[in-house]
């Protein structure tokens, strides 16, 4: 059994290129049979693969008394192999912090392992997942309603960092190996707690399924491998499409052109969206099938704009011709108002911009280049103080060249102004009358005419200029 298990692990390491000569490997050891076997096997193979090992153990603090004994056992185990030992403990009471206990424990454990990996400058983190874990994961995700991404279950190698050398070895083989070598381990009492779905699958469902198919473990593992291969190909194709057609990611913003995106098969649409979410800097672990379907639903609405919020403070936004994946807009001004008492330069701190006011004579009018951020108005029709504020629902004015009034909201729609920019664009008022929607249009009633004697020049500069330019322009291509 010892030689056959070693040969199986050796083959797995080579098949998935898990180890390279000179690698430092953090071995996660809980003290259970799988991790004890993992440590012993890697210790036997370390000269062959020319690797260094560091033992890491994480105390979740969930089993008083039992956790301490487990930690001491792993400490002594590491010492018996002459290996460096690292320990971590949960920084909070996981049982009382709310949410899924399994998920929180996993997050804390992986965070600890990655911290150790960084500190000791290791190239790999080895985990003790084995064949039974793989089968249990497939069943658990199937029962919870996972898509193919989830049914791929546990990858042998993740991100070139996490490796699982025992992934093709069954629990029975591991226990036989430990017995033959006379190795001890500690039992985790939580492994028989029926509150956890995985335990019920292991103790009840899998034994039942074995009566129908004795090779159920291998079959489920093979199914997961096939699905992972298909997923890998489709994800590569989705990434290629996004790199070709999507926008250049800027500050975690990724744009997808709707006209081309709509022509893709649904299977690729879902994966392109997931790829965009990943590019925008958010992990995919908490992104479910329902989130992706809600995002795709934005395409079928008749509205030119809309958005949904995702876990991780991310949003998927429909902005006219584009789907934008970006952080939620929570930093914009909730409302501002600045009083302009006369000529001069005034800081609009809420939008990180400024407005400059000056007076000119009519003869100087032709000396200025046309810019949407400069307004030349009839000074004789305007009274100070002026007010600079954001758009309010119901705002109306008479756009230059028109006779009747128009809602500012309708101007925004005509100009395809993204929702998040509408509350930032400064509107300049004289009394109750809007004289200029900065960057877009002045009011017809305040334009310069032959009768104008003095000109009031208003100029806005700063961040809002770039924001509106980006909002109105087509996003830059990824390539």
C-alpha positions in Angstrom: 0.0 0.0 0.0 2.8 2.4 0.8 4.6 2.0 -2.5 1.3 2.2 -4.5 0.1 5.3 -2.8 3.5 7.0 -3.2 3.5 6.0 -6.9 0.0 7.5 -7.3 1.0 10.8 -5.6 4.2 10.9 -7.7 2.1 10.6 -10.8 -0.3 13.3 -9.7 2.5 15.7 -9.0 4.0 15.2 -12.4 0.7 15.2 -14.3 -0.2 18.6 -12.9 3.3 20.0 -12.7 2.7 20.7 -9.0 6.4 21.0 -7.9 9.6 22.4 -9.3 13.1 21.8 -8.0 13.9 24.4 -5.3 10.3 25.0 -4.4 9.5 25.8 -0.8 6.2 24.3 0.2 3.9 25.3 3.1 2.2 22.0 4.1 -1.2 22.6 5.8 -1.5 20.1 8.6 -4.6 19.9 10.7 -3.6 16.7 12.5 -6.2 14.6 10.8 -5.4 11.5 8.7 -5.3 13.3 5.3 -2.9 16.0 6.4 -0.7 13.6 8.3 -0.5 11.4 5.2 0.3 14.4 3.0 3.1 15.5 5.3 4.6 12.0 5.4 4.4 11.5 1.6 5.9 14.9 0.8 8.7 14.2 3.3 9.4 10.9 1.6 9.4 12.7 -1.8 11.3 15.9 -0.9 14.7 14.7 -2.0 13.3 13.3 -5.3 11.6 16.6 -6.1 14.2 18.8 -4.4 11.8 20.7 -2.2 11.8 22.3 1.2 8.8 21.8 3.6 7.3 24.1 6.3 4.5 22.8 8.4 1.6 25.3 9.1 -1.3 24.7 11.5 -4.4 26.9 12.1 -6.4 26.9 15.3 -10.0 27.9 14.6 -10.8 28.2 18.3 -14.1 26.3 17.8 -13.3 23.3 20.1 -11.9 24.3 23.5 -9.5 21.6 24.8 -9.6 19.6 21.6 -8.0 22.4 19.6 -5.1 22.7 22.0 -4.4 19.0 21.9 -4.5 19.1 18.1 -2.0 22.0 18.0 0.4 20.2 20.3 0.2 17.0 18.2 1.0 18.9 15.0 3.9 20.7 16.7 5.4 17.4 17.8 4.8 15.9 14.4 6.6 18.7 12.7 9.5 18.3 15.1 9.7 14.6 14.4 10.4 15.4 10.8 12.8 18.2 11.7 10.6 20.8 10.0 9.9 24.4 10.8 6.5 24.9 12.4 4.1 27.8 12.0 0.8 28.3 13.9 -2.0 30.7 13.5 -5.2 31.4 15.5 -8.5 32.9 14.6 -8.5 36.6 15.5 -12.3 36.5 16.4 -14.9 34.2 17.8 -16.0 32.5 14.5 -18.9 30.8 16.2 -20.5 34.2 17.1 -19.5 36.4 14.2 -22.6 35.5 12.0 -22.8 33.8 8.6 -21.7 30.4 7.5 -19.3 28.9 10.1 -17.7 26.7 7.4 -17.1 29.6 5.1 -15.6 31.8 7.8 -13.3 29.1 9.0 -12.2 28.5 5.5 -11.5 32.2 4.8 -9.5 32.6 8.0 -7.5 29.4 7.3 -6.6 30.3 3.7 -5.7 33.8 4.7 -3.3 32.4 7.3 -1.7 30.0 4.9 -1.2 32.7 2.3 0.4 35.0 4.9 2.8 32.2 5.9 3.6 31.5 2.3 4.5 35.2 1.8 6.6 35.4 4.9 8.7 32.3 4.2 8.8 33.1 0.5 7.3 29.7 -0.5 6.2 28.9 -4.0 3.4 26.4 -3.1 0.8 25.6 -0.4 0.0 21.9 -0.2 -3.5 20.9 1.1 -4.7 17.4 2.0 -7.9 17.2 -0.1 -8.4 13.6 -1.4 -10.7 11.6 -3.7 -13.5 11.4 -1.2 -13.5 15.1 -0.6 -13.7 15.6 -4.4 -16.8 13.3 -4.7 -18.4 14.9 -1.6 -17.9 18.4 -3.1 -19.5 17.4 -6.4 -22.6 16.0 -4.6 -22.8 19.0 -2.2 -22.7 21.5 -5.0 -25.1 19.5 -7.2 -27.6 19.5 -4.3 -27.2 23.2 -3.8 -27.9 23.9 -7.4 -24.4 24.9 -8.7 -23.5 25.6 -12.3 -20.7 23.9 -14.2 -18.1 26.2 -12.6 -19.0 24.8 -9.2 -19.4 21.2 -10.4 -15.7 21.2 -11.4 -15.3 20.9 -7.7 -11.7 20.9 -6.3 -9.0 21.6 -8.8 -5.7 19.7 -8.3 -3.8 23.1 -8.7 -5.3 26.5 -8.2 -3.7 29.8 -9.3 -0.3 28.0 -9.6 -0.1 28.3 -5.8 -2.4 25.7 -4.1 -1.6 22.1 -4.8 -3.4 18.9 -3.8 -1.1 15.9 -4.2 -3.6 13.5 -2.7 -6.5 14.4 -4.9 -6.6 11.0 -6.6 -6.1 9.0 -3.4 -9.1 7.6 -1.5 -9.7 7.9 2.3 -9.5 4.1 2.5 -6.0 4.2 0.9 -4.9 6.9 3.2 -6.0 5.0 6.3 -4.3 1.8 5.1 -1.1 3.8 4.4 -1.1 5.3 7.9 -1.7 1.9 9.5 1.1 0.2 7.5 3.5 2.9 8.5 2.3 3.1 12.1 1.5 6.8 11.9 -1.0 8.3 14.3 -3.5 11.2 13.8 -6.2 13.0 15.7 -9.9 12.7 15.1 -11.9 15.9 14.6 -15.2 15.6 16.5 -16.9 18.0 14.1 -16.5 15.5 11.3 -19.5 13.6 12.7 -21.7 16.6 13.4 -24.8 16.2 11.3 -25.4 19.9 11.2 -22.9 20.1 8.3 -24.2 18.9 4.9 -20.8 17.5 4.0 -20.9 15.2 6.9 -24.3 13.9 6.0 -23.1 13.3 2.4 -20.1 11.4 3.7 -21.8 9.4 6.3 -25.2 8.8 4.7 -25.5 9.6 1.0 -22.2 8.2 -0.4 -22.6 4.8 1.3 -26.0 4.6 -0.2 -24.8 5.5 -3.7 -22.1 2.9 -3.4 -24.8 0.2 -3.3 -25.8 1.5 -6.8 -22.3 2.1 -8.1 -19.3 0.8 -6.2 -17.0 3.1 -8.1 -19.0 6.2 -7.4 -15.9 8.1 -6.0 -13.9 7.6 -9.1 -16.9 8.4 -11.4 -17.7 11.7 -9.6 -14.1 12.7 -9.6 -13.8 11.9 -13.4 -17.0 13.9 -14.0 -15.5 16.9 -12.2 -12.3 16.6 -14.2 -14.3 16.6 -17.5 -16.3 19.6 -16.4 -13.1 21.5 -15.3 -11.5 20.9 -18.7 -14.6 22.2 -20.6 -14.9 25.2 -18.2 -11.2 26.0 -18.7 -11.6 26.1 -22.5 -14.8 28.2 -22.4 -13.2 30.6 -19.9 -10.2 31.1 -22.1 -12.5 31.8 -25.1 -14.5 34.3 -22.9 -11.3 36.1 -21.8 -10.1 36.3 -25.4 -13.4 37.8 -26.5 -13.2 40.4 -23.6 -9.6 41.3 -24.4 -10.6 41.9 -28.1 -13.9 43.7 -27.7 -14.0 45.0 -24.2 -12.8 48.3 -22.8 -9.4 49.0 -21.2 -9.9 48.4 -17.4 -9.3 51.7 -15.6 -9.5 51.9 -11.8 -11.3 48.5 -11.8 -13.8 49.5 -14.5 -14.4 47.1 -17.4 -16.7 47.9 -20.3 -18.6 45.4 -22.5 -20.1 46.6 -25.8 -23.7 45.5 -25.8 -24.2 45.2 -29.6 -21.4 42.6 -29.9 -22.1 41.0 -26.5 -25.7 40.3 -27.4 -24.6 38.2 -30.4 -22.7 35.7 -28.2 -24.3 32.4 -27.1 -25.6 32.6 -23.5 -22.9 30.2 -22.3 -20.2 32.7 -23.4 -22.1 35.7 -22.2 -22.2 34.3 -18.7 -18.4 33.6 -18.7 -17.6 37.0 -20.2 -19.4 38.6 -17.4 -17.6 36.5 -14.8 -14.3 37.3 -16.5 -15.2 41.1 -16.4 -16.1 40.8 -12.7 -12.7 39.2 -12.0 -10.9 41.8 -14.0 -12.7 44.5 -12.1 -10.9 43.2 -9.0 -13.6 41.2 -7.3 -13.3 37.6 -6.4 -15.8 35.2 -7.9 -16.4 33.0 -4.8 -19.6 34.9 -3.8 -20.9 35.4 -7.3 -23.7 33.0 -7.9 -25.7 31.9 -11.0 -28.5 34.3 -9.9 -26.2 37.3 -9.8 -25.0 36.5 -13.4 -28.6 36.0 -14.6 -29.7 39.3 -13.0 -26.8 41.1 -14.8 -27.8 39.5 -18.1 -31.4 40.7 -17.4 -30.2 44.3 -17.9 -29.9 43.5 -21.6 -33.5 42.6 -22.0 -35.0 45.7 -20.3 -36.2 48.5 -22.5 -34.4 51.0 -20.3 -31.2 52.6 -21.6 -29.7 52.6 -18.1 -29.9 50.4 -15.0 -27.7 48.5 -12.6 -27.5 45.6 -10.1 -25.3 45.3 -7.1 -23.0 42.4 -6.5 -21.2 41.1 -3.4 -17.9 42.8 -2.8 -19.1 46.3 -3.4 -19.3 45.8 -7.1 -22.0 46.8 -9.6 -22.9 45.8 -13.1 -24.3 48.8 -14.9 -26.1 49.2 -18.2 -25.1 52.6 -19.7 -26.7 52.9 -23.1 -24.5 51.0 -25.5 -22.2 49.5 -22.8 -22.3 47.1 -19.8 -19.9 48.5 -17.2 -18.5 46.3 -14.4 -17.2 48.7 -11.7 -17.2 49.4 -7.9 -20.4 50.8 -6.6 -20.5 54.6 -6.7 -20.7 55.5 -3.1 -18.3 58.5 -3.0 -20.2 61.0 -5.1 -21.8 64.1 -3.6 -25.2 63.6 -2.1 -26.0 67.3 -2.7 -24.1 70.5 -2.7 -24.6 74.2 -3.2 -22.1 77.0 -3.8 -22.9 80.7 -3.8 -21.0 82.8 -6.3 -21.0 86.4 -5.1 -19.2 88.0 -8.1 -16.3 87.5 -10.4 -13.3 85.3 -9.3 -12.3 81.7 -9.0 -14.4 79.4 -6.7 -13.5 75.9 -5.7 -16.3 73.3 -6.1 -14.8 70.9 -3.6 -17.5 68.3 -3.6 -16.8 67.5 -7.3 -13.1 68.3 -7.1 -13.5 71.1 -9.7 -13.6 74.9 -9.9 -15.5 77.6 -11.7 -14.0 80.9 -12.9 -16.2 84.0 -13.4 -15.1 87.1 -15.3 -16.6 90.0 -17.3 -15.7 91.0 -20.8 -16.7 93.5 -23.3 -18.7 92.5 -26.4 -15.7 93.1 -28.8 -13.7 90.3 -27.1 -16.3 87.6 -27.8 -14.5 86.1 -30.8 -11.2 85.6 -29.1 -12.3 82.4 -27.3 -12.2 78.9 -28.7 -15.5 77.1 -28.4 -15.6 74.7 -25.4 -18.6 73.1 -23.7 -16.9 74.0 -20.5 -16.9 77.7 -21.2 -20.2 79.7 -21.3 -20.4 83.3 -22.7 -23.7 84.9 -21.4 -25.3 88.3 -21.5 -24.2 90.0 -18.3 -27.1 92.5 -18.4 -29.6 89.6 -18.0 -27.9 88.0 -15.0 -28.0 89.0 -11.4 -25.5 88.0 -8.7 -25.3 86.0 -6.5 -25.2 82.9 -8.7 -25.8 79.4 -7.3 -23.9 76.3 -8.4 -25.7 73.0 -7.6 -26.4 69.6 -9.0 -29.5 68.5 -10.9 -32.8 68.3 -9.1 -35.9 66.4 -10.4 -38.2 68.7 -12.2 -35.4 71.1 -13.3 -36.3 72.9 -16.6 -34.6 75.4 -18.8 -34.7 76.7 -22.4 -31.8 75.0 -24.3 -29.9 77.2 -26.7 -31.7 77.3 -30.1 -35.1 76.2 -28.6 -38.2 78.2 -27.8 -39.9 76.1 -25.2 -38.6 74.7 -22.0 -37.1 71.2 -21.6 -36.4 69.0 -18.6 -32.8 68.8 -17.7 -33.5 65.1 -17.2 -34.4 64.8 -20.9 -31.3 66.6 -21.9 -29.3 64.1 -19.9 -31.1 61.3 -21.7 -30.6 62.8 -25.1 -26.9 63.2 -24.4 -26.6 59.7 -22.9 -25.2 61.0 -19.6 -24.5 58.0 -17.3 -26.6 58.0 -14.1 -23.7 58.4 -11.7 -22.5 61.5 -13.5 -25.9 63.3 -13.4 -25.5 64.2 -9.8 -22.1 65.6 -10.4 -22.6 67.9 -13.3 -22.8 71.5 -12.0 -25.8 73.6 -12.9 -25.4 77.4 -12.6 -28.5 79.4 -11.6 -29.3 83.1 -11.4 -32.1 83.3 -8.9 -34.4 80.4 -9.8 -33.5 80.4 -13.5 -30.9 77.9 -14.8 -28.4 79.8 -17.0 -26.0 76.9 -17.8 -25.9 73.2 -17.5 -22.1 73.0 -17.5 -20.5 71.0 -20.2 -23.8 70.6 -22.1 -25.9 73.7 -22.9 -26.6 77.3 -22.0 -30.1 78.7 -21.6 -31.5 80.5 -24.8 -32.7 83.4 -22.7 -29.2 84.4 -21.5 -27.3 84.1 -24.8 -25.3 86.9 -26.3 -27.2 89.1 -28.8 -26.4 92.2 -30.8 -27.8 94.2 -27.9 -25.3 92.7 -25.4 -22.9 95.2 -23.9 -21.1 93.1 -21.4 -20.3 89.4 -21.4 -20.2 87.1 -18.4 -17.7 84.4 -19.0 -18.1 81.2 -16.9 -15.5 78.4 -17.1 -15.5 75.1 -15.3 -12.3 72.9 -15.0 -11.1 70.0 -12.9 -12.2 66.4 -12.4 -15.7 66.8 -13.7 -14.4 67.7 -17.2 -12.6 64.4 -17.5 -15.4 62.4 -15.9 -17.9 63.7 -18.4 -15.5 63.2 -21.3 -15.0 59.6 -20.3 -18.7 59.1 -19.7 -19.7 60.4 -23.2 -16.8 58.7 -25.1 -16.6 55.1 -26.1 -14.4 53.2 -23.7 -10.9 52.5 -24.8 -10.5 49.0 -26.2 -8.5 46.4 -24.2 -6.3 45.9 -27.3 
